[in-house]
Amino acid sequence: MKYKLLVLDVDGTLVDQKGNINRCDTEAVKKAVGAGVTVALSTGRVVQACDCVLKELCLDGYHIFFDGALISNPHTGDVIYSKPIQKKKVLQAVEYSRETSTYLELYDHSSFYAERSNWTDEIHDLFFNVSIMIDDLAVIGKTKEILKMETIARHPEEYEQAKELIKEFEGLLRFSTASSPAFPGVNFYNILHPEVSKGNALEVLCDYLGITLEETIAIGDGLNDLSLIKTAGLGVAMGNAYPEVKAVADVVTDSVDEGGISKVVSDYILNGI
């Protein structure tokens, strides 16, 4: 099979616990592009949090952001897919968060909002290069197009609050759990339109590019990568991936610290397996 599209998760797949990309993976991605393969990111991150990754890998074109809620070209600003959360559901979530003192963030295309600061501010600012905007979330929910909501858990009470939030909106919103090796013990709970997933976004991207799913390789490590790996022609789990991800993958490669992406590029793109 001649693969035409390589789709890469970011945290835990491209980026290690120090926030770095393995040099061999950087070179492998550039070789894949040189061989005529389109390379796209697929991440729960917002667009601006991927600027340094795109620059280091010398990537342009279209990428999947917000766990599949947005497909855009950051260099041109062109958007080919956007699936915001219904305003009514955003406002319901905001009301619930206030009643239960659950920390909640709202994300539009370029900014993220919360009603109070907490320990997550440093993570967003230093690691993801996005700064919080303190504002009235009910006003933001009414006036902005919200692509993603998020709550973050590190402490036991935060995990319990996230569990109750998921229970409250089960079936009304889609929840996906993401993590980063840079922050062990921290879970990022992405809250999305119920039709949004990385897998669905991959289908849209392939259709736009005129590439079949069978001609696609997708690599990931987290629970939010399950639909992506199931949808791609060749689904690859990192060596450091969750057991659930390895269970649905066609192939398990090396870990992020060992350059797992470079192995896939070598075996399935450069050597034409």
SULFEN-V541414 format. One record per run of one state. SS is the DSSP state (a for helix, b for strand, c for the rest). FROM is the first residue (numbers start at 1). TO is the last residue. If there is no record, write none. Layout:
# SULFEN-V541414
ss:SS from:FROM to:TO
ss:SS from:FROM to:TO
This chain:
# SULFEN-V541414
ss:c from:1 to:4
ss:b from:5 to:8
ss:c from:9 to:10
ss:b from:11 to:11
ss:c from:12 to:14
ss:b from:15 to:15
ss:c from:16 to:20
ss:b from:21 to:21
ss:c from:22 to:22
ss:a from:23 to:34
ss:c from:35 to:37
ss:b from:38 to:42
ss:c from:43 to:46
ss:a from:47 to:57
ss:c from:58 to:62
ss:b from:63 to:65
ss:a from:66 to:68
ss:c from:69 to:69
ss:b from:70 to:73
ss:c from:74 to:77
ss:b from:78 to:82
ss:c from:83 to:86
ss:a from:87 to:100
ss:c from:101 to:104
ss:b from:105 to:107
ss:c from:108 to:111
ss:b from:112 to:114
ss:c from:115 to:119
ss:a from:120 to:127
ss:c from:128 to:131
ss:b from:132 to:134
ss:c from:135 to:136
ss:a from:137 to:143
ss:c from:144 to:147
ss:b from:148 to:153
ss:c from:154 to:155
ss:a from:156 to:168
ss:c from:169 to:169
ss:b from:170 to:170
ss:c from:171 to:172
ss:b from:173 to:178
ss:c from:179 to:186
ss:b from:187 to:192
ss:c from:193 to:197
ss:a from:198 to:209
ss:c from:210 to:212
ss:a from:213 to:215
ss:b from:216 to:220
ss:c from:221 to:222
ss:a from:223 to:231
ss:c from:232 to:233
ss:b from:234 to:237
ss:c from:238 to:242
ss:a from:243 to:248
ss:c from:249 to:250
ss:b from:251 to:252
ss:c from:253 to:255
ss:a from:256 to:258
ss:c from:259 to:259
ss:a from:260 to:270
ss:c from:271 to:273
